């Protein structure tokens, strides 16, 4: 026997991490090599003489450590053919038939449809195993929205350039609107023994309002106005506040394609810009790409911290809560977001805002 195989055999017989059966076989072979009888080896390893002779014969046929390992076994013949499994996966990757009046598959539905098409009968558990092995979850629906804007790349790159390399002596602000509902809980929230808050879902709706917000990209400070209705006149009035906030600077405005952001018959933005010495420069995000607007990141902070768990008896109380949070944000929490996306979509997987 080669020296390398002897070392491997000795290492396996002393291993504490290898399977116990393999270690037991290695110890038996080592004892036999040192001249021990089969009965003595069987007593020392806790096995039968027949078992010792079996592995002795296996070792003599091929004196390598691999001969002490279990051989592959055929197992039970498959009940479901590979072709049937492929047909099942093919069904799951398609939409249910119109006759079923269903938009997603259940576990039983593919089994029934497979029986109609091929005559093969499979159980629900088989459907679950086959689809799980392929990573398919037919009851889950993922949504996405692709921007049809033909100038998507150019518009996103322009906005990202404003974020990453703003023009000198200018300010970049992101403007958008957030509709809000004044909801009050019908029953008070209660704190459970584990420290979590429990509430009854029922609520009373006291009307809606809209938050107009301007996010300063360089400082993270927010200028706000809460109005009862989102109108073009309210937005023009809000832009007057933005102009007063930056009286002597060029202002680059990033916003989306909402109807009140357009010129309209009144030429509202041309008139507004002329009134302020043409120092406002408007940059629209592509259609269905408002995620490029940084104020939407800030809206998500407002949504998580203030709105879902609050109880507001009317417009005035909701307005006070939102404006109070914004005042605290500007005083304590305001910070610029770390924007790293350059506008090149091939690098999007490595970019993020924080």
C-alpha positions as CSV (number, residue, x, y, z in Angstrom):
1,X,0.0,0.0,0.0
2,X,1.3,3.4,-0.9
3,X,2.5,5.7,1.9
4,X,0.1,8.4,1.0
5,X,-2.9,6.0,1.4
6,X,-1.5,4.8,4.8
7,X,-1.4,8.4,6.0
8,X,-5.0,9.1,4.7
9,X,-6.2,5.9,6.4
10,X,-4.6,6.8,9.7
11,X,-6.0,10.4,9.5
12,X,-9.5,9.1,8.8
13,X,-9.3,6.6,11.7
14,X,-8.6,9.5,14.1
15,X,-11.0,12.0,12.6
16,X,-13.6,13.6,14.9
17,X,-15.5,15.3,12.1
18,X,-15.9,12.5,9.5
19,X,-19.0,10.3,9.5
20,X,-18.8,7.7,12.3
21,X,-19.3,4.8,9.9
22,X,-16.3,5.8,7.8
23,X,-14.1,6.3,10.9
24,X,-15.2,2.8,12.2
25,X,-14.3,1.1,9.0
26,X,-10.9,2.9,8.9
27,X,-10.2,1.7,12.5
28,X,-11.1,-1.8,11.6
29,X,-8.7,-1.9,8.6
30,X,-5.9,-0.4,10.6
31,X,-6.4,-3.1,13.3
32,X,-6.4,-5.8,10.6
33,X,-3.1,-4.4,9.1
34,X,-1.5,-4.8,12.5
35,X,-2.3,-8.5,12.6
36,X,-5.5,-8.5,14.8
37,X,-8.0,-11.3,14.3
38,X,-11.4,-10.5,12.8
39,X,-13.1,-11.4,16.1
40,X,-10.9,-9.1,18.1
41,X,-11.5,-6.2,15.6
42,X,-15.2,-6.8,15.8
43,X,-15.2,-6.6,19.6
44,X,-13.1,-3.5,19.6
45,X,-15.2,-1.5,17.1
46,X,-18.6,-2.9,18.3
47,X,-19.5,-4.7,15.1
48,X,-20.0,-8.3,13.9
49,X,-17.3,-10.6,12.4
50,X,-19.2,-10.7,9.2
51,X,-19.1,-6.9,9.0
52,X,-15.3,-6.9,9.5
53,X,-14.8,-9.5,6.8
54,X,-16.9,-7.5,4.4
55,X,-14.8,-4.4,4.7
56,X,-11.6,-6.4,4.7
57,X,-12.5,-7.9,1.4
58,X,-13.5,-4.4,0.1
59,X,-10.1,-3.0,1.1
60,X,-8.1,-5.9,-0.4
61,X,-9.9,-5.4,-3.7
62,X,-8.9,-1.7,-3.8
63,X,-6.5,-0.5,-1.0
64,X,-7.5,3.2,-1.2
65,X,-9.5,5.2,1.4
66,X,-12.3,5.8,-1.1
67,X,-13.2,2.1,-1.0
68,X,-14.4,2.6,2.6
69,X,-17.0,5.1,1.6
70,X,-20.6,4.2,0.8
71,X,-21.3,3.6,-2.9
72,X,-24.0,5.5,-4.7
73,X,-27.4,3.8,-4.6
74,X,-30.0,3.8,-7.2
75,X,-32.9,4.4,-4.8
76,X,-36.5,4.0,-5.6
77,X,-37.4,4.4,-9.3
78,X,-38.9,7.8,-10.0
79,X,-42.7,7.8,-10.1
80,X,-42.9,11.1,-12.1
81,X,-40.9,11.4,-15.2
82,X,-38.7,14.3,-16.1
83,X,-41.0,15.2,-19.0
84,X,-43.9,15.5,-16.6
85,X,-41.9,17.7,-14.3
86,X,-40.9,19.9,-17.2
87,X,-44.6,20.2,-18.3
88,X,-45.5,21.2,-14.8
89,X,-42.9,23.9,-14.6
90,X,-44.0,25.1,-18.1
91,X,-47.6,25.4,-16.8
92,X,-46.5,27.3,-13.7
93,X,-44.5,29.8,-15.8
94,X,-47.6,30.7,-17.9
95,X,-50.9,32.3,-16.9
96,X,-53.8,30.2,-15.8
97,X,-56.4,29.5,-18.6
98,X,-59.2,32.0,-18.9
99,X,-61.8,29.4,-18.2
100,X,-60.5,29.2,-14.6
101,X,-61.3,32.9,-14.0
102,X,-58.1,33.0,-11.9
103,X,-55.1,35.3,-12.3
104,X,-52.6,33.2,-10.3
105,X,-52.0,29.5,-9.9
106,X,-52.8,27.6,-6.7
107,X,-51.0,24.3,-5.9
108,X,-54.0,22.3,-6.9
109,X,-54.7,24.2,-10.2
110,X,-51.5,23.1,-12.0
111,X,-52.2,19.5,-11.0
112,X,-55.7,19.6,-12.5
113,X,-54.5,21.3,-15.6
114,X,-51.7,18.8,-16.1
115,X,-54.2,16.0,-15.9
116,X,-56.3,17.6,-18.6
117,X,-53.4,18.1,-20.9
118,X,-51.3,14.9,-20.4
119,X,-53.5,12.5,-18.4
120,X,-50.8,12.3,-15.7
121,X,-52.2,12.7,-12.2
122,X,-50.0,14.3,-9.5
123,X,-50.7,15.4,-6.0
124,X,-50.6,18.9,-4.5
125,X,-47.5,18.0,-2.5
126,X,-45.8,16.9,-5.7
127,X,-46.6,20.2,-7.3
128,X,-45.2,22.0,-4.3
129,X,-42.0,20.0,-4.3
130,X,-41.4,20.3,-8.0
131,X,-42.0,24.1,-8.1
132,X,-40.0,24.7,-4.9
133,X,-37.0,22.8,-6.4
134,X,-37.1,25.3,-9.3
135,X,-37.6,28.3,-7.0
136,X,-41.1,29.1,-8.4
137,X,-43.7,30.7,-6.2
138,X,-46.7,31.1,-8.5
139,X,-48.9,32.8,-5.9
140,X,-46.5,35.7,-5.7
141,X,-46.7,38.6,-8.1
142,X,-43.8,41.1,-8.5
143,X,-44.6,44.5,-9.9
144,X,-42.5,46.9,-11.8
145,X,-43.1,49.9,-14.1
146,X,-40.8,50.6,-17.0
147,X,-40.4,54.2,-18.1
148,X,-41.5,54.6,-21.8
149,X,-39.7,58.0,-22.0
150,X,-37.4,57.9,-25.1
151,X,-35.0,60.3,-23.4
152,X,-34.9,58.3,-20.1
153,X,-31.1,58.1,-20.1
154,X,-30.5,61.7,-20.9
155,X,-33.0,63.1,-18.3
156,X,-31.8,60.8,-15.5
157,X,-28.2,61.8,-16.3
158,X,-29.0,65.5,-16.2
159,X,-30.7,65.1,-12.8
160,X,-27.8,63.1,-11.4
161,X,-25.3,65.7,-12.7
162,X,-27.2,68.3,-10.7
163,X,-26.9,66.2,-7.6
164,X,-23.3,65.2,-7.9
165,X,-21.9,68.4,-9.6
166,X,-24.2,71.3,-9.0
167,X,-23.4,74.5,-10.8
168,X,-21.4,77.1,-8.9
169,X,-23.3,79.7,-6.9
170,X,-26.6,77.9,-7.4
171,X,-28.9,75.7,-5.3
172,X,-30.6,72.5,-6.3
173,X,-34.1,71.8,-4.8
174,X,-36.4,68.8,-5.3
175,X,-40.1,69.6,-5.2
176,X,-43.1,67.3,-5.1
177,X,-46.5,66.9,-3.5
178,X,-47.7,64.3,-1.0
179,X,-51.4,63.7,-0.5
180,X,-52.3,62.9,3.1
181,X,-55.4,61.7,5.0
182,X,-56.5,62.9,8.4
183,X,-57.4,59.6,10.1
184,X,-58.4,59.1,13.7
185,X,-58.5,55.7,15.5
186,X,-61.9,54.6,16.8
187,X,-60.2,52.8,19.7
188,X,-57.1,53.8,21.6
189,X,-53.8,51.9,21.0
190,X,-52.7,49.5,23.7
191,X,-49.3,48.4,24.7
192,X,-48.9,44.6,25.1
193,X,-46.7,42.7,27.6
194,X,-44.0,42.2,25.1
195,X,-43.6,46.0,24.5
196,X,-45.3,46.2,21.1
197,X,-48.3,48.4,20.3
198,X,-51.6,46.9,19.4
199,X,-54.4,48.8,17.7
200,X,-57.8,48.1,16.2
201,X,-57.9,48.7,12.4
202,X,-61.1,50.8,12.4
203,X,-60.7,54.5,11.8
204,X,-62.7,57.6,11.0
205,X,-61.7,59.7,8.0
206,X,-61.7,63.5,8.5
207,X,-60.8,64.6,5.0
208,X,-57.6,65.0,3.0
209,X,-54.9,67.6,2.4
210,X,-51.6,67.9,0.5
211,X,-48.1,68.6,1.5
212,X,-46.0,70.8,-0.9
213,X,-42.3,70.3,0.0
214,X,-39.0,71.5,-1.3
215,X,-35.9,69.5,-0.4
216,X,-32.5,71.3,-0.5
217,X,-30.1,68.7,-1.9
218,X,-27.0,70.4,-0.3
219,X,-28.3,70.8,3.2
220,X,-31.2,68.4,3.5
221,X,-33.5,71.2,4.8
222,X,-37.2,71.2,3.8
223,X,-39.5,74.1,3.0
224,X,-43.1,73.1,3.3
225,X,-46.7,74.2,2.9
226,X,-49.8,72.1,3.8
227,X,-52.8,73.0,1.6
228,X,-56.3,71.5,1.4
229,X,-56.2,71.1,-2.3
230,X,-53.4,70.6,-4.8
231,X,-53.8,73.3,-7.4
232,X,-51.5,75.1,-9.8
233,X,-52.2,78.4,-8.0
234,X,-51.1,76.8,-4.7
235,X,-47.9,75.5,-6.3
236,X,-47.1,78.9,-7.8
237,X,-47.6,80.5,-4.4
238,X,-45.3,77.9,-2.9
239,X,-42.6,78.6,-5.5
240,X,-42.8,82.2,-4.5
241,X,-41.7,81.1,-1.0
242,X,-38.9,79.1,-2.6
243,X,-37.8,82.2,-4.5
244,X,-37.8,84.2,-1.3
245,X,-35.7,81.5,0.5
246,X,-33.0,81.9,-2.2
247,X,-33.3,85.6,-3.3
248,X,-29.9,86.0,-5.0
249,X,-29.0,82.6,-6.4
250,X,-29.7,80.5,-9.4
251,X,-32.3,77.8,-8.5
252,X,-32.4,74.4,-10.2
253,X,-35.7,72.7,-9.6
254,X,-36.1,68.9,-10.0
255,X,-39.7,67.7,-10.2
256,X,-41.8,65.1,-12.0
257,X,-44.4,65.3,-14.8
258,X,-47.5,66.2,-12.8
259,X,-50.1,68.2,-14.7
260,X,-49.7,71.3,-12.5
261,X,-45.9,71.2,-13.2
262,X,-46.6,71.9,-16.9
263,X,-46.9,75.3,-18.5
264,X,-50.6,75.2,-19.2
265,X,-52.5,77.8,-21.1
266,X,-51.5,80.5,-18.7
267,X,-47.8,79.9,-19.3
268,X,-47.4,79.9,-15.6
269,X,-43.8,78.9,-15.3
270,X,-42.5,81.2,-18.1
271,X,-44.3,84.1,-16.4
272,X,-43.0,83.1,-13.0
273,X,-39.4,82.8,-14.2
274,X,-39.6,86.1,-16.0
275,X,-40.9,87.7,-12.8
276,X,-37.8,86.4,-11.0
277,X,-35.1,87.3,-13.6
278,X,-35.0,83.9,-15.3
279,X,-33.0,82.4,-12.4
280,X,-35.1,79.3,-12.1
281,X,-34.1,76.3,-14.2
282,X,-36.6,73.4,-14.3
283,X,-35.5,69.8,-14.8
284,X,-38.3,67.2,-15.1
285,X,-37.7,63.5,-14.2
286,X,-38.6,61.0,-16.9
287,X,-42.1,59.6,-17.0
288,X,-42.6,56.9,-14.3
289,X,-39.2,57.7,-12.8
290,X,-40.0,59.9,-9.9
291,X,-37.6,57.7,-7.8
292,X,-34.9,60.0,-9.1
293,X,-36.4,62.8,-7.1
294,X,-34.7,63.1,-3.7
295,X,-37.7,64.6,-2.0
296,X,-39.5,61.2,-2.4
297,X,-36.8,59.7,-0.2
298,X,-37.6,62.3,2.4
299,X,-41.3,61.6,2.0
300,X,-40.7,58.0,2.9
301,X,-39.1,59.2,6.2
302,X,-42.1,61.4,6.9
303,X,-44.4,58.5,6.1
304,X,-42.7,56.0,8.4
305,X,-42.2,58.4,11.4
306,X,-45.5,60.4,11.5
307,X,-48.4,59.3,9.4
308,X,-49.2,55.6,9.7
309,X,-49.4,55.4,13.5
310,X,-50.8,58.9,14.2
311,X,-54.4,59.7,15.0
312,X,-55.6,63.0,13.7
313,X,-59.1,64.4,14.3
314,X,-59.0,66.9,11.5
315,X,-57.0,68.9,9.0
316,X,-55.6,71.3,11.6
317,X,-54.2,68.5,13.8
318,X,-52.6,66.7,10.8
319,X,-51.1,70.0,9.6
320,X,-49.7,70.7,13.1
321,X,-48.1,67.2,13.3
322,X,-46.5,67.4,9.9
323,X,-45.2,71.0,10.2
324,X,-43.9,70.2,13.7
325,X,-42.0,67.2,12.4
326,X,-40.5,69.3,9.6
327,X,-39.4,72.1,12.0
328,X,-37.7,69.5,14.1
329,X,-36.1,67.9,11.1
330,X,-34.7,71.2,9.9
331,X,-33.4,72.0,13.4
332,X,-31.9,68.6,14.4
333,X,-32.0,65.9,11.7
334,X,-31.5,67.7,8.4
335,X,-28.7,66.2,6.3
336,X,-27.9,65.7,2.7
337,X,-28.5,62.3,1.2
338,X,-25.4,60.4,0.0
339,X,-26.3,60.1,-3.7
340,X,-24.0,57.8,-5.6
341,X,-26.0,56.9,-8.8
342,X,-24.4,58.6,-11.7
343,X,-27.2,58.0,-14.2
344,X,-25.5,55.1,-15.9
345,X,-27.9,52.2,-15.5
346,X,-25.2,49.5,-16.0
347,X,-23.8,50.6,-12.6
348,X,-27.2,50.8,-10.9
349,X,-26.6,47.6,-8.9
350,X,-23.7,49.2,-7.0
351,X,-25.3,52.6,-6.3
352,X,-27.5,53.7,-3.4
353,X,-28.7,56.7,-1.5
354,X,-28.2,56.9,2.3
